[in-house]
Amino acid sequence: MIQAERLILRPWRAEDVAEFARVTNTPAVMEFLGGVRDPEEFQGSFDRVTASQEKNGFCFWIVERRSDGALLGFCGLKIGNTPPIEGEIEIGWRLREDAWGQGYAREAAEATLEWAWRNLSCRRIVAITAAENRRSWGLMERLGMRRLQDLDFEHPDVPIGNKARPHITYAIERPRSG
């Protein structure tokens, strides 16, 4: 578990699946993620993140607000599985719409990066997003990530012609110690 000023990042519990789907499976949140999905599909997400936590010691953790325990979404790390970032450590986030614009995503991402630098030996952490998802790449830039234009790509899981197919890649290098 990671504690930030206003947030807790923690592993998923089975009872999180329905609430996560309820608060994040909306047209606004899913705009660049393939659109609203059948809520039953979120069980597969749960299975993947819990397997990652067990195997790697990290996943896209649940983000919970400390003041009231509300589930705000997820933020964390995974092993990238999409070329051109396959095998690299990838940071990602998804928060419910009513949590946007309050600094929660940045706080969760900063806490995740701090955890990663303390616990992992990777030289950099990458992130990807749809080129049109300005909120997401704006956060990447505020985190100090830089765009790697040579790693821009067409996401193979997004249909040809869909506005979310063109993806961009960002990375942040491990801070130098001392």
N, C-alpha and C positions, 0 to 999 in steps of 0.2 A: 504494500500500500504506500502511496505517495501522498503526503499532505502539503498542500499549497495554502496560501493565505485564506482563500475563500472556498477552496475545492479539495476534494479527496478523489484520487485516482486509484481504482481498486479492480481486482479481478472480477469477472462476471459471475453472477449466480443465476441459476435456472430461472428464477422468478423475474429476472431483469429483461428477458426476451420480449415478453408482451408489452411491458412499459416502454422499452426502447423502440419497438415498432410503433407504438401509439404516438410517441412524442416526436419521432424523427421521420416517419413514413408519410411525409406531407409533400404536396407539389413544390413548395419553396425549397425545402431541405433537399429533396431528391432531384431537383432540376438538372443538375449536372452529373447525376449518378444513375441515369437510366429511367428515371420517373418512379412514381409510386409503385410499390411491389405488393404482391400477395403477402399478408402478414406471416403466413406459414414459412416463407422463404427465410425469415430471420432466424429460424432454428438452425439453418446451415451456417449462418454467421456465428452464432453462439458456439457451434461445434468447432469451427475453425479457430476462433479466438481462444477457446479453452485449450485446444490442442497446442496452439502456439505458446500459451502461458506455461503449459506443462513441459513442452520440449525445449523452449528457448529461455524461459524465465521472464518473458514479456509478451505483450499483446496490445491490441487497441483496447485499453482499459476503460471501464465505466467511469464517467465523470459525474460526481455527485456534489451538489452544493452543500457546504458544511452547515450553513445556518438552518436549513430545513430538511436536508436529506434528499432533496429533489434530484431525480436522475436527469441530467442535462444532455447526455449523449456519450460519446467516447473520444478518447485521445490516447495515443500511444505509439507503439512500434510494432513492425512486423518485418519479416524477411521479404523483400520485394520479389514479386513473381511475374512481373511484366517487363519484357525487354523494353527499354534499355537498362532498367535498374535491377534486373533479376539477380538475386543473391546479395544485394546490398541491404543495409538497414534503412527502412523507410518509416518516416513519421507521418501520421495522418490523424485527422479529427473530423467529427461530425457532431454538431450541436443542434438542439431543437431551436426553432425559429425565435421563440420568445427569450432565448438566451443570447441572441446575436447583439453585437454592438455594446456589450458590457465588459469587454476585456476577458471574458472567461476562456475563450479559445486560446488567446495569447498566454494567459496564466497557466493553463493546462499544458500547452506546448512547451513553454519555458521549463516547467517542472519535469516534463518528459525528457527534454534535452539534458537537463542537469543530471537526471537519473542515468541516462545513457552514458554520459561522459564519465560518471563515477563507476559504472558497472560493466561497460562493454569496451572492447579494444578496437572498435572500428575507427578508421581515419576520418570518415565523414558520414553524415546522415542525409538522405535524399528525401524529396517529396515530389509528388506529381499531382497535377490537377488539369481539368479542362482549361484550355486557353481562355475561354470566355468567363471562367469563374474568377472574376476580379477579387472577390472577397478572400478567396483562398490564397491566391498568389500574393495579394497584398499583405496578408498575415505572414507568409513566407518571407517577404522582404523585411517586414518589421522585426522578424526574428533574427535577421542578419543573414538569411540564406541568399544565395546568388543564383541567377538563372544560368542554366547550362544549355544554351540554344542548340548545341550540337546533339543533344539528347532529346529534343522535341520529337514527338512521334504520333502516329495515329493509333489510338487505343483499340486493340483487336476485339475487345468485348463490347464496343459501342458500334452500332450499325453505321455503315457508310452513309454519309449525308446528314447524320445527326450532328447538331451543333456541339455536342460534347465529345465528339471523336478526336479532334485535334487536342493533344495533350502537351503540356510543357513540364519541364523538370527543373527543380531547384536543388541546391545542396548547401550544407554548412559543414565546414571543416572543424575537426577537433580543435578546441582552444589550446594554445601553447601554454604549458605550465611554467611557472616561475617568472 
